[in-house]
């Protein structure tokens, strides 16, 4: 039941208790109790809206920053990640496999603000040995939601032999 509730909430956090109960064939009270338990256990960490900011007046940039670090004895990457995630510019931090250690997703009002964050805050952390910054140019899909740009269908002419 927990996984089913979580899957429904992940697809639509505004789904009503009644709809969840009806979909799963259980009582509304059982759904409410399970959601409360999931929130208390921090399985559900919050609720948010997925916003297509390109259709608003708000202007900002998003950057994905690859970060190479030296792991700390006893704490591995956790202490470094904890320090990075506390900056208000940071939206997400992920431990990665591959050629770098952490992916840090940052938002700023412009490229200059993100560059300042990288040069004056992130790269000055002792354990950070290197960074590579990539700016998001356009969002097509976010958290499973197509962002509504007028994507053109494939209009190529069919050619047969």
C-alpha positions as CSV (number, residue, x, y, z in Angstrom):
1,X,0.0,0.0,0.0
2,X,2.8,2.4,0.8
3,X,4.5,2.2,-2.6
4,X,1.1,2.7,-4.3
5,X,0.3,5.8,-2.3
6,X,3.8,7.2,-2.9
7,X,3.5,6.5,-6.6
8,X,0.1,8.3,-6.8
9,X,1.4,11.3,-4.8
10,X,4.6,11.5,-6.9
11,X,2.5,11.8,-10.1
12,X,0.1,14.3,-8.6
13,X,0.6,15.7,-5.1
14,X,-2.8,17.3,-5.2
15,X,-4.7,14.0,-5.6
16,X,-7.4,13.8,-2.9
17,X,-7.5,11.2,-0.1
18,X,-10.8,10.1,-1.6
19,X,-9.2,9.4,-5.0
20,X,-6.3,7.5,-3.5
21,X,-8.7,5.4,-1.3
22,X,-10.9,4.7,-4.3
23,X,-8.0,3.7,-6.6
24,X,-6.5,1.4,-3.9
25,X,-9.8,0.1,-2.6
26,X,-9.1,1.1,1.0
27,X,-10.6,3.6,3.4
28,X,-9.9,7.3,3.3
29,X,-8.9,7.1,7.0
30,X,-6.3,4.4,6.2
31,X,-4.8,6.6,3.4
32,X,-4.7,9.6,5.7
33,X,-3.0,7.6,8.5
34,X,-0.4,6.1,6.1
35,X,0.4,9.5,4.6
36,X,0.9,11.0,8.1
37,X,3.2,8.1,8.9
38,X,5.2,8.6,5.7
39,X,5.6,12.3,6.5
40,X,6.7,11.6,10.1
41,X,9.3,9.0,8.9
42,X,10.5,11.6,6.3
43,X,9.7,9.2,3.5
44,X,7.6,12.1,2.1
45,X,10.0,15.0,2.5
46,X,7.7,17.7,1.1
47,X,5.3,18.7,-1.7
48,X,6.0,21.0,-4.5
49,X,4.6,22.3,-7.8
50,X,6.4,21.9,-11.1
51,X,6.5,25.3,-12.6
52,X,7.4,26.3,-16.2
53,X,9.2,29.4,-15.2
54,X,9.8,30.2,-18.9
55,X,6.2,31.3,-19.1
56,X,6.5,33.8,-16.2
57,X,8.3,37.1,-15.7
58,X,10.9,35.5,-13.3
59,X,14.3,35.4,-14.8
60,X,17.0,33.2,-13.5
61,X,19.5,30.6,-14.6
62,X,20.0,27.0,-13.6
63,X,23.5,25.4,-13.6
64,X,24.6,21.8,-13.0
65,X,28.0,21.8,-11.5
66,X,30.2,18.7,-11.6
67,X,32.3,18.7,-8.4
68,X,35.4,16.6,-7.7
69,X,36.3,16.3,-4.1
70,X,38.7,14.6,-1.7
71,X,36.5,12.4,0.6
72,X,36.9,13.0,4.3
73,X,38.2,10.3,6.6
74,X,35.3,8.6,8.4
75,X,32.6,10.7,6.7
76,X,33.4,10.0,3.0
77,X,31.5,12.6,1.0
78,X,28.7,13.3,3.6
79,X,30.4,16.2,5.4
80,X,31.3,17.9,2.1
81,X,27.8,17.4,0.7
82,X,26.3,18.7,4.0
83,X,28.4,21.9,3.7
84,X,27.5,22.5,0.1
85,X,23.8,21.9,0.5
86,X,23.5,24.6,3.1
87,X,24.2,27.4,0.6
88,X,20.9,29.1,-0.4
89,X,21.8,29.0,-4.1
90,X,21.9,25.2,-4.0
91,X,18.7,23.4,-5.0
92,X,20.0,19.8,-5.1
93,X,23.1,17.8,-4.4
94,X,23.7,14.3,-5.7
95,X,26.6,11.8,-5.1
96,X,27.6,10.4,-8.5
97,X,29.4,7.5,-10.0
98,X,31.8,8.2,-12.8
99,X,34.3,11.0,-13.6
100,X,33.2,13.3,-10.8
101,X,31.9,13.0,-7.3
102,X,28.9,15.4,-6.7
103,X,26.4,17.1,-9.0
104,X,25.3,20.4,-7.5
105,X,22.3,22.1,-9.0
106,X,22.3,25.8,-8.5
107,X,20.0,28.7,-9.3
108,X,20.9,32.3,-9.7
109,X,19.5,35.5,-11.1
110,X,22.1,35.4,-13.9
111,X,25.3,33.7,-15.1
112,X,27.5,36.1,-13.2
113,X,25.8,35.3,-9.9
114,X,26.3,31.5,-10.5
115,X,29.9,32.2,-11.5
116,X,30.5,34.1,-8.2
117,X,29.0,31.2,-6.3
118,X,31.4,28.7,-7.9
119,X,34.5,30.9,-7.6
120,X,33.9,32.4,-4.2
121,X,31.9,29.8,-2.3
122,X,32.1,26.3,-3.8
123,X,35.7,26.1,-5.1
124,X,37.1,27.6,-1.9
125,X,36.0,24.6,0.1
126,X,39.2,22.7,1.1
127,X,38.0,19.3,-0.1
128,X,36.9,20.6,-3.5
129,X,39.6,19.8,-6.1
130,X,37.7,20.8,-9.3
131,X,34.5,21.9,-10.8
132,X,32.8,22.1,-14.3
133,X,29.7,24.2,-14.7
134,X,27.0,23.5,-17.3
135,X,24.1,26.0,-17.8
136,X,20.6,24.8,-18.6
137,X,19.6,26.5,-21.8
138,X,16.0,25.2,-22.1
139,X,13.9,22.7,-20.2
140,X,11.9,20.2,-22.2
141,X,10.8,17.9,-19.4
142,X,11.1,18.2,-15.6
143,X,10.2,15.5,-13.1
144,X,8.3,13.6,-15.8
145,X,6.3,16.6,-16.9
146,X,6.6,17.9,-20.5
147,X,7.0,21.6,-20.1
148,X,4.7,22.6,-22.9
149,X,7.0,24.1,-25.5
150,X,5.7,23.9,-28.9
151,X,7.8,20.9,-29.9
152,X,7.5,20.3,-33.6
153,X,6.5,16.8,-34.7
154,X,8.8,15.1,-37.2
155,X,7.8,16.7,-40.4
156,X,10.3,14.9,-42.7
157,X,9.0,13.5,-45.9
158,X,8.7,9.7,-46.1
159,X,11.0,8.4,-48.8
160,X,10.7,4.8,-50.0
161,X,12.9,2.9,-52.4
